[in-house]
Structure formats: structure tokens, C-alpha cells
Amino acid sequence: MKYSIATNWDDRLITYFKSLNFLHEDRVIELFGSLPLGCAIPASEISKSKIEEKIKLIKKQGFRFNYLVNSSVFPDLDSKKGQRKTIEYIYWIETQKVDIVTVADIKLLSFICKYFPKLKINISIVLGIKTTKEVNLLRKRYPNIERITLHQTINRNKNKLIQHITNVRKKHKLAPVEIELLANEICFYNCPLMKKHYAYLSKISQLGHSVKLKKFDKFNTECNQIRANDPIQFLNTCWIRPEDVGLYENLGVDILKIAGKTASTNYLLNTAKLYIKRKYLGNVMDLFSSDWWPKKKRPYIDNSELNGFIEYLWSKNLNKATLKNLPPKYKIKYRY
């Protein structure tokens, strides 16, 4: 399996990822990051000049770089002033010789394909692509697209995932694209507030209010209270366990994405190791960087207790569990 992993711009990540690649068949091929502007999740406060240095170092060490412009509410593209600023920003990104750009806004996607036709595009998970029809419409309209990060729910829907993989491999006029899945997120299954949450985070990022966000995010606060009261809500979030990587690889998934741009270096190092080794004996909550549990008190669930869970869902043609269809062994309880 190939991995695209967030960077918090700590150079230790590069050295460690190189060592992991040397020791294992699975490989970190790419790091991703950005300035706060145009980013769906507030990014680390870092200057353009510093980012230029970091990207050069990352590429020099043999890794690809994926630049995120994945805001769901990108700054105004309808005004001449907004267009001029966007051209300046995307031109700066292009001059960094990044390998691919992750985009979530259709207007921005069209803008990039018009003015920067050589930039390769990854469709962000923020855009929420669920169907092969949506994928093909985008591929026909925007030939720059080389990768699609599918909506989180596709992680759990084996039949739809196979449809997507088959679709992008078909020999027809459309060029093939890669399929990427996000592995370590705990948003609710088909959360009705997800688009509003992305929009909120995008605006906060653009305004440079990341400090304020760390103190209070009303969406995460409410969601984690619900999740803390009902373990089945956690089971039905669309994460992928390290032990289950082989299942997705066998289906034909090209890349797994490990999120965590604002996470600690220790978290990013440890998470990369666990996924590449495809095994973890410990608290499954360690796979996620969220600190939004009530009173910041993470529950404990032994990761081994979930062995076979995704296979069970798929064997029953289920996308999510309910109390009625869940076997007793998976009716887990939080421990503190």
C-alpha cells in the first residue's frame, strides 16, 4: 500500500518515513500540507518562505508533495480582485514544483484547469464524491484530475468501492485515475452537518483564527459528546484499522491518506508506523488525533477486540452496525 501523510513541517518526519520505507514493503510516497489560506482544516502557522524550504527538502529526499487548496468556501472568484489574488496564489504553488494539488471547490477546480492546465489535481474528500457518475463527469470536464479521494462512507461500502475501482480502471476515452481513501477520521457515518463543518473550518482557516478554533469548535464539541455516550457511533465512523489495510489493497485501492496537519510529530510518526506495519496492540483511539472528547478524556478500546469487524459487515452486505445486527463480541463498551 502507498501512503500520503500529513506534515506539520517537522523535518524529523522525513527521516523517519525514509527509514520506514527501507524496512517495509508499504511505502510513504507523499506528504501533504499548506498555508492556512484555502485550507479546509486550519494549517500550522508558517511563512511562505519557510514552506518553500520545506517542500524543497521533502522532494530532495525522494517524496512527492501534495499541496492542499481544499477549502469548501474558497475566497471570492467572481471579482477581478479575487481572481488576481487566486492567480498569484496558484502560480506560487506551481513554482514550488508540487506533484499534485488537492481541490474541493468546483469553481476553483475550473479556474485552475483554465489557467494552470499542467497542475495535476486530486479531488478532495471535502467535495464528498460518492458515485461513479460524479467521478466520470469530473474526469470528462477536467483532464487535470489524476486522483479521487472518495467520500468517507465508501470506506465501509465494499460494493460501491469495487464499482469505483472498476470504473477508473476501464479502458475507455477517460484517462485512469487513482483511488485514495482517508484512513484515520472519526466523523459520523453520513454526518448531515459535515458540509457546514467544513465550511466553518475553511472560513476559520482563511481568517487565521486557528488559535480560537483550538479552544472551541462547536461541531466537534457536540459530536464527541454524542460519540462518548454511544460506542456504536464510534464503530460506524469510517476509519480503517491497520490490520485491515490488506483488505483494501486486495480490492485495488491505490493510496491511503493519514490526516493530522495540526497533530504532534509523535502522533504522525507513530501512526505512520502502525499503518505500515499493519498491526497495533493497544487503544484503537490512538489512531486518531482528535482531542475533542469531553474533558479531553479518551476512552479505551483494545484494537484487537475489533478484529474481523469490517469483514463481518461486508459478509452481511452491511455498511454500518446497529444494535440488532451487531454480534455480542462487537457490542463494545468504553473503558476509562
MARRO-168092 format. One record per residue (C-alpha): x, y, z. Coordinates in nm, 2 decimals, padded with zeros to 4 digits. Each point is the difference from the previous one (the first is absolute). Layout:
BEGIN
+--------+--------+--------+
!     px !     py !     pz !
+--------+--------+--------+
!      X !      Y !      Z !
...
+--------+--------+--------+
//
This chain:
BEGIN
+--------+--------+--------+
!     px !     py !     pz !
+--------+--------+--------+
!  00.00 !  00.00 !  00.00 !
!  00.11 !  00.36 ! -00.07 !
! -00.06 !  00.27 !  00.26 !
! -00.05 !  00.38 ! -00.02 !
!  00.07 !  00.14 !  00.34 !
! -00.05 !  00.35 !  00.15 !
!  00.29 !  00.21 !  00.10 !
!  00.02 !  00.24 !  00.28 !
!  00.33 !  00.12 ! -00.16 !
!  00.23 ! -00.18 !  00.25 !
!  00.30 ! -00.13 ! -00.19 !
!  00.02 ! -00.30 !  00.23 !
! -00.30 ! -00.14 ! -00.20 !
!  00.21 ! -00.03 ! -00.32 !
!  00.28 ! -00.19 !  00.17 !
! -00.24 ! -00.24 !  00.17 !
! -00.21 ! -00.06 ! -00.30 !
!  00.31 ! -00.09 ! -00.20 !
!  00.10 ! -00.26 !  00.25 !
! -00.35 ! -00.15 !  00.00 !
!  00.01 ! -00.02 ! -00.38 !
!  00.34 ! -00.18 !  00.02 !
! -00.14 ! -00.26 !  00.25 !
! -00.34 ! -00.07 ! -00.14 !
! -00.17 ! -00.08 ! -00.33 !
! -00.28 !  00.26 !  00.06 !
!  00.14 !  00.35 ! -00.07 !
! -00.06 !  00.36 !  00.09 !
!  00.01 !  00.16 ! -00.35 !
! -00.13 !  00.35 !  00.08 !
! -00.04 !  00.27 !  00.26 !
! -00.27 !  00.26 ! -00.01 !
! -00.05 !  00.34 !  00.16 !
! -00.07 !  00.36 ! -00.08 !
! -00.03 !  00.36 !  00.12 !
! -00.32 !  00.07 !  00.19 !
! -00.15 !  00.19 ! -00.30 !
! -00.23 ! -00.23 ! -00.20 !
!  00.04 ! -00.29 !  00.24 !
! -00.31 ! -00.18 !  00.14 !
!  00.17 ! -00.07 !  00.33 !
!  00.21 !  00.28 !  00.16 !
!  00.36 ! -00.06 ! -00.08 !
!  00.31 !  00.07 !  00.21 !
!  00.11 !  00.36 !  00.00 !
!  00.30 !  00.01 ! -00.23 !
!  00.14 !  00.25 ! -00.25 !
!  00.01 ! -00.05 ! -00.37 !
!  00.38 !  00.02 !  00.00 !
!  00.02 ! -00.28 !  00.26 !
! -00.25 ! -00.21 ! -00.19 !
!  00.22 !  00.04 ! -00.31 !
!  00.30 ! -00.13 !  00.19 !
! -00.20 ! -00.30 !  00.14 !
! -00.15 ! -00.10 ! -00.34 !
!  00.35 !  00.00 ! -00.15 !
!  00.13 ! -00.22 !  00.27 !
! -00.29 ! -00.24 ! -00.02 !
!  00.04 ! -00.04 ! -00.37 !
!  00.38 ! -00.02 !  00.02 !
! -00.04 ! -00.30 !  00.24 !
! -00.21 ! -00.18 ! -00.26 !
! -00.35 !  00.07 !  00.11 !
! -00.28 !  00.15 ! -00.20 !
! -00.18 !  00.31 !  00.13 !
! -00.38 !  00.05 ! -00.01 !
! -00.10 !  00.36 !  00.06 !
! -00.35 !  00.05 !  00.15 !
! -00.23 !  00.27 ! -00.14 !
! -00.30 ! -00.20 !  00.13 !
! -00.22 !  00.27 !  00.15 !
! -00.37 ! -00.05 ! -00.07 !
! -00.05 !  00.37 !  00.00 !
!  00.30 !  00.14 ! -00.18 !
!  00.04 !  00.38 ! -00.01 !
! -00.20 !  00.19 ! -00.26 !
!  00.07 ! -00.10 ! -00.36 !
! -00.28 !  00.22 ! -00.14 !
!  00.19 !  00.32 !  00.04 !
!  00.30 !  00.12 ! -00.20 !
!  00.19 !  00.06 !  00.33 !
! -00.08 ! -00.35 !  00.12 !
!  00.11 ! -00.16 ! -00.33 !
!  00.32 !  00.20 !  00.00 !
!  00.08 ! -00.12 !  00.35 !
! -00.08 ! -00.35 ! -00.08 !
!  00.22 !  00.00 ! -00.31 !
!  00.29 !  00.13 !  00.21 !
! -00.06 ! -00.27 !  00.26 !
! -00.03 ! -00.29 ! -00.24 !
!  00.30 !  00.13 ! -00.20 !
!  00.20 !  00.00 !  00.32 !
! -00.11 ! -00.36 !  00.06 !
!  00.10 ! -00.10 ! -00.35 !
!  00.34 !  00.15 !  00.04 !
!  00.07 ! -00.23 !  00.29 !
! -00.02 ! -00.29 ! -00.24 !
! -00.25 ! -00.19 !  00.21 !
! -00.11 ! -00.33 ! -00.14 !
! -00.38 !  00.04 !  00.05 !
! -00.25 !  00.25 !  00.14 !
! -00.30 ! -00.11 !  00.20 !
! -00.31 !  00.20 ! -00.08 !
! -00.35 !  00.00 !  00.14 !
! -00.18 !  00.30 ! -00.16 !
! -00.14 ! -00.05 ! -00.35 !
!  00.05 !  00.37 ! -00.09 !
!  00.36 ! -00.02 !  00.10 !
!  00.04 ! -00.33 ! -00.18 !
! -00.12 !  00.16 ! -00.32 !
!  00.22 !  00.30 !  00.06 !
!  00.31 ! -00.21 !  00.04 !
! -00.07 ! -00.21 ! -00.30 !
! -00.05 !  00.31 ! -00.21 !
!  00.31 !  00.20 !  00.11 !
!  00.23 ! -00.28 !  00.12 !
! -00.07 ! -00.30 ! -00.23 !
!  00.32 ! -00.17 !  00.10 !
! -00.08 ! -00.03 !  00.37 !
! -00.10 ! -00.35 !  00.10 !
! -00.32 ! -00.01 !  00.21 !
! -00.11 ! -00.22 !  00.29 !
! -00.38 !  00.04 !  00.07 !
! -00.03 !  00.05 !  00.38 !
! -00.21 ! -00.21 !  00.23 !
! -00.16 !  00.34 !  00.09 !
! -00.18 !  00.00 ! -00.33 !
! -00.18 ! -00.32 !  00.11 !
!  00.01 ! -00.21 ! -00.31 !
! -00.21 ! -00.32 !  00.04 !
! -00.10 ! -00.12 ! -00.35 !
!  00.18 ! -00.11 ! -00.31 !
! -00.22 !  00.24 ! -00.20 !
!  00.14 !  00.29 !  00.20 !
!  00.35 ! -00.13 ! -00.05 !
! -00.04 ! -00.03 ! -00.38 !
! -00.16 !  00.34 ! -00.04 !
!  00.30 !  00.16 !  00.17 !
!  00.25 ! -00.21 ! -00.20 !
! -00.17 !  00.10 ! -00.33 !
! -00.01 !  00.37 !  00.09 !
!  00.34 !  00.03 !  00.17 !
!  00.28 ! -00.21 ! -00.16 !
!  00.25 !  00.12 !  00.27 !
! -00.16 ! -00.24 !  00.25 !
!  00.23 ! -00.29 !  00.09 !
! -00.14 ! -00.11 !  00.34 !
! -00.33 ! -00.01 !  00.18 !
! -00.03 ! -00.01 !  00.38 !
! -00.34 ! -00.16 !  00.04 !
! -00.27 !  00.09 !  00.26 !
!  00.06 ! -00.16 !  00.34 !
! -00.30 ! -00.23 ! -00.03 !
!  00.15 ! -00.18 ! -00.30 !
!  00.26 ! -00.14 !  00.24 !
! -00.27 ! -00.22 !  00.15 !
! -00.20 ! -00.08 ! -00.32 !
!  00.19 ! -00.28 ! -00.16 !
! -00.23 ! -00.02 ! -00.31 !
!  00.03 !  00.37 ! -00.07 !
!  00.37 !  00.00 !  00.05 !
!  00.04 ! -00.29 ! -00.25 !
! -00.22 !  00.20 ! -00.24 !
!  00.23 !  00.30 !  00.03 !
!  00.32 ! -00.19 ! -00.04 !
! -00.14 ! -00.19 ! -00.31 !
! -00.13 !  00.33 ! -00.15 !
!  00.34 !  00.18 !  00.02 !
!  00.18 ! -00.31 ! -00.15 !
! -00.23 ! -00.03 ! -00.30 !
!  00.17 !  00.03 ! -00.34 !
! -00.19 !  00.29 ! -00.16 !
!  00.06 !  00.36 ! -00.10 !
!  00.04 !  00.12 !  00.35 !
!  00.35 ! -00.02 !  00.15 !
!  00.03 ! -00.23 !  00.31 !
!  00.01 !  00.17 !  00.34 !
!  00.12 ! -00.12 !  00.34 !
! -00.24 ! -00.08 !  00.28 !
!  00.09 !  00.13 !  00.35 !
! -00.18 ! -00.06 !  00.33 !
!  00.04 !  00.19 !  00.33 !
!  00.10 ! -00.25 !  00.27 !
! -00.01 !  00.18 !  00.33 !
! -00.31 !  00.22 !  00.04 !
! -00.28 ! -00.04 !  00.25 !
! -00.28 !  00.21 ! -00.15 !
! -00.34 ! -00.15 !  00.03 !
! -00.12 ! -00.23 ! -00.28 !
! -00.18 !  00.23 ! -00.26 !
!  00.01 !  00.29 !  00.25 !
! -00.27 !  00.25 ! -00.11 !
!  00.21 !  00.29 !  00.14 !
!  00.33 ! -00.09 ! -00.18 !
! -00.03 !  00.26 ! -00.28 !
! -00.08 !  00.27 !  00.26 !
!  00.29 ! -00.11 !  00.21 !
!  00.24 !  00.01 ! -00.30 !
! -00.13 !  00.35 ! -00.09 !
!  00.06 !  00.12 !  00.36 !
!  00.35 ! -00.14 !  00.01 !
!  00.08 !  00.15 ! -00.34 !
! -00.11 !  00.35 !  00.11 !
!  00.19 ! -00.03 !  00.33 !
!  00.31 ! -00.11 ! -00.19 !
! -00.02 !  00.29 ! -00.25 !
! -00.04 !  00.25 !  00.28 !
!  00.30 ! -00.13 !  00.19 !
! -00.21 ! -00.09 !  00.31 !
!  00.16 ! -00.34 !  00.06 !
!  00.08 !  00.09 !  00.36 !
! -00.37 !  00.08 !  00.07 !
! -00.10 ! -00.33 ! -00.17 !
!  00.22 ! -00.20 !  00.23 !
! -00.18 !  00.14 !  00.29 !
! -00.35 ! -00.06 ! -00.13 !
! -00.15 ! -00.18 ! -00.30 !
! -00.38 ! -00.03 !  00.06 !
! -00.03 ! -00.29 ! -00.26 !
!  00.27 ! -00.22 !  00.16 !
! -00.12 !  00.08 !  00.35 !
! -00.35 ! -00.11 ! -00.08 !
!  00.10 ! -00.30 ! -00.21 !
!  00.24 ! -00.14 !  00.26 !
! -00.25 !  00.03 !  00.28 !
! -00.24 ! -00.22 ! -00.21 !
!  00.28 ! -00.24 ! -00.09 !
!  00.11 ! -00.03 !  00.36 !
! -00.35 ! -00.10 !  00.11 !
! -00.04 ! -00.26 ! -00.27 !
!  00.29 ! -00.23 ! -00.11 !
! -00.19 ! -00.12 ! -00.30 !
!  00.03 !  00.35 ! -00.15 !
!  00.38 ! -00.05 !  00.02 !
! -00.02 ! -00.34 ! -00.15 !
! -00.19 !  00.14 ! -00.30 !
!  00.25 !  00.28 ! -00.08 !
!  00.19 ! -00.09 ! -00.31 !
!  00.35 ! -00.05 !  00.12 !
!  00.23 ! -00.28 ! -00.13 !
!  00.19 ! -00.21 !  00.25 !
!  00.37 ! -00.08 ! -00.07 !
! -00.09 ! -00.37 !  00.00 !
! -00.26 !  00.06 ! -00.28 !
!  00.23 !  00.17 ! -00.24 !
!  00.05 ! -00.33 ! -00.19 !
! -00.37 ! -00.02 ! -00.07 !
! -00.01 !  00.33 ! -00.17 !
!  00.33 ! -00.07 ! -00.18 !
! -00.15 ! -00.32 ! -00.14 !
! -00.30 !  00.19 ! -00.13 !
!  00.23 !  00.23 ! -00.19 !
!  00.02 !  00.32 !  00.21 !
!  00.30 !  00.20 ! -00.11 !
!  00.08 !  00.23 !  00.29 !
! -00.10 !  00.04 !  00.37 !
!  00.00 !  00.35 !  00.14 !
!  00.11 !  00.06 !  00.36 !
! -00.13 !  00.33 !  00.13 !
!  00.15 !  00.22 !  00.27 !
!  00.15 !  00.33 ! -00.12 !
! -00.04 !  00.15 !  00.34 !
!  00.09 ! -00.31 !  00.19 !
!  00.32 ! -00.05 !  00.20 !
!  00.31 ! -00.15 ! -00.16 !
! -00.02 ! -00.30 !  00.23 !
! -00.36 ! -00.07 ! -00.12 !
!  00.10 !  00.02 ! -00.36 !
!  00.30 ! -00.22 !  00.04 !
! -00.18 ! -00.26 !  00.21 !
! -00.31 ! -00.01 ! -00.23 !
!  00.21 ! -00.05 ! -00.31 !
!  00.19 ! -00.29 !  00.16 !
! -00.32 ! -00.17 !  00.11 !
! -00.16 !  00.01 ! -00.34 !
!  00.31 ! -00.10 ! -00.19 !
!  00.06 ! -00.29 !  00.25 !
! -00.38 ! -00.08 ! -00.04 !
! -00.03 ! -00.09 !  00.37 !
! -00.07 !  00.17 !  00.33 !
! -00.04 ! -00.14 !  00.34 !
! -00.14 !  00.28 !  00.21 !
! -00.28 !  00.25 !  00.02 !
! -00.17 !  00.05 ! -00.34 !
! -00.06 !  00.37 !  00.10 !
!  00.38 !  00.05 ! -00.04 !
! -00.06 ! -00.01 ! -00.38 !
! -00.19 !  00.33 !  00.01 !
!  00.14 !  00.34 !  00.08 !
! -00.32 !  00.15 !  00.13 !
!  00.02 !  00.14 !  00.36 !
! -00.37 !  00.11 !  00.00 !
! -00.13 ! -00.27 !  00.23 !
! -00.19 !  00.15 !  00.29 !
!  00.25 !  00.12 !  00.26 !
!  00.27 ! -00.12 ! -00.25 !
! -00.04 ! -00.35 !  00.16 !
!  00.05 ! -00.26 ! -00.27 !
! -00.17 ! -00.34 !  00.06 !
!  00.18 ! -00.32 ! -00.05 !
! -00.09 ! -00.28 ! -00.25 !
!  00.25 ! -00.28 ! -00.06 !
!  00.07 !  00.00 ! -00.37 !
!  00.00 ! -00.38 ! -00.01 !
! -00.36 !  00.00 !  00.12 !
! -00.09 !  00.13 ! -00.35 !
!  00.17 ! -00.28 ! -00.19 !
! -00.23 ! -00.12 ! -00.28 !
! -00.25 !  00.29 !  00.05 !
!  00.02 !  00.14 ! -00.36 !
!  00.00 ! -00.36 ! -00.14 !
! -00.32 ! -00.06 !  00.20 !
! -00.17 !  00.31 ! -00.15 !
!  00.10 ! -00.09 ! -00.35 !
! -00.10 ! -00.37 !  00.04 !
! -00.35 !  00.12 !  00.09 !
! -00.01 !  00.27 ! -00.27 !
! -00.02 !  00.27 !  00.27 !
!  00.15 !  00.35 !  00.00 !
! -00.06 !  00.07 !  00.36 !
! -00.08 ! -00.18 !  00.32 !
! -00.32 !  00.02 !  00.21 !
! -00.07 ! -00.16 !  00.34 !
! -00.22 ! -00.25 ! -00.18 !
!  00.25 ! -00.12 ! -00.26 !
!  00.31 !  00.03 !  00.22 !
!  00.14 ! -00.33 !  00.14 !
!  00.06 ! -00.01 !  00.38 !
!  00.38 !  00.01 ! -00.04 !
! -00.01 !  00.34 ! -00.16 !
! -00.24 !  00.16 !  00.25 !
!  00.29 !  00.18 !  00.15 !
!  00.00 !  00.23 !  00.30 !
!  00.24 !  00.29 !  00.06 !
!  00.25 ! -00.05 !  00.29 !
!  00.16 !  00.30 !  00.18 !
+--------+--------+--------+
//
